[in-house]
Every structure is written in structure tokens, then in C-alpha cells.
Amino acid sequence: MKVKVNLKQVVIKDIEGNEMKADFSKQIGNYLYMQGQDIEECELGKKIYFAEGEVEMDEKECEMVRRAVSGYSYIARTAVSKSLSPEKTE
């Protein structure tokens, strides 16, 4: 199953609970491309980096992103993780 993910508009909450949108597409895309352990990770990095909006990803690709953000702060990591679980497509 695939999901549509927009890493340019990840919803993140500040300390007061106010929602804001953060763009993680360049950071995550560049990380996957430069640190990728295989061609799939490098290609996913390019796909994310150059996307103008939503990117369709399968569960394997979502897991690659989760690993890429594992060193992020709890708040950022959680926000990105939530963005990987939006409306599913076939």
C-alpha cells in the first residue's frame, strides 16, 4: 500500500501547542541521497528533494525516511513520522 506524503508541509507544534508547518524535504532528501546505503535510498532522496508537493511512497520507502530522521529531536521525529501515515492510496 502507498501513502502520499508532503515533507514540505510537516505539521509541528511549538511549546504552546501552536501548529506550524515545517519543510523537511531538502534535509531528508539530501541526507538519503548523500548517506544512502544503496541505490534505492539515493533515488528516494532525489525524489523527496525535488518534489514540489506530495510524494507517493510505499512502506519500505517510509521506513527509509523513519531511519533517516531517527537522530532528529523527539518533536521533529514525531511530526515527520505522523506525516508518513496520511491518507492511503491503492
N, C-alpha and C positions, 0 to 999 in steps of 0.2 A: 504494500500500500504506500502511496506517496502523499506528501503534505506540501502545501505551498507556504513558503517561509519568506518573510521580508526582514532581512537583517539590517535594513536601513532605518527601520522604524520599530525598534525593540522598546516595548513599554517598560520603564523602570521607575520605581518610586523613590523619592527622596526621604530624608529622615522624618519629615512632617506628613508623609503619606501622599504627597502631591505626585501625580503621574506626569512623566515627561517621556519624550521619545529620544532614543539614542541610536546613532548609526554605528554598528559594529561590522559592517560589510567589508570595509577596507582592512581593518585589523585582522579579522578572521580569515578573509580571503588571502591576504598576504602571508599570514602565518602558515596556513595549509600549503600554499604554493612553495614557500621557502623551506619549510620544515617537513614537508610530506615525505613519508617513508616509501611511497610507491606512486605510480602514475595516476591512480585513482584520486589520491589525496591532492596531488598537484592540479589535476584537472578540475576537481571540485573547488579548489582555491580560486582558480581563474573564473569559474562560473559564478561564484559568490562575489568576487571582487568587481567584476564588470557588469553585474546585474543592475538594471535600472529600477527594479522593484522586486516583485516576488520571484523566488526560485523554487522550482519543484524538486523535492528531494525524497529519496526512499529512506528506509530505516537505517540502512548501512551508512548513507551519507550523513544522516542526522547524528549517528553515533560518532562519526569523524569530527563533527562540529563540537559535540559534547566533550570529546577528548581534547580538542584544541583550546577550549575555554576552561579546562579543569584547573588551571592556575589563576584564573580571574578571581576577583573578590566574590564573596558569597552573593551579594546583591546582584552584581553583573551576571555571574554564572547562572543564578536562578532565573533572571529575566530572559537570558538567551535560551535557556532550557525550556521555559514556558512558550517561547516563540516557535519552538520546534514541534509543538503539539497543537497547532491550529486546525482549521477545517481540513478534513481529509478529502482527497480526490481519488478516482479509481486508477 
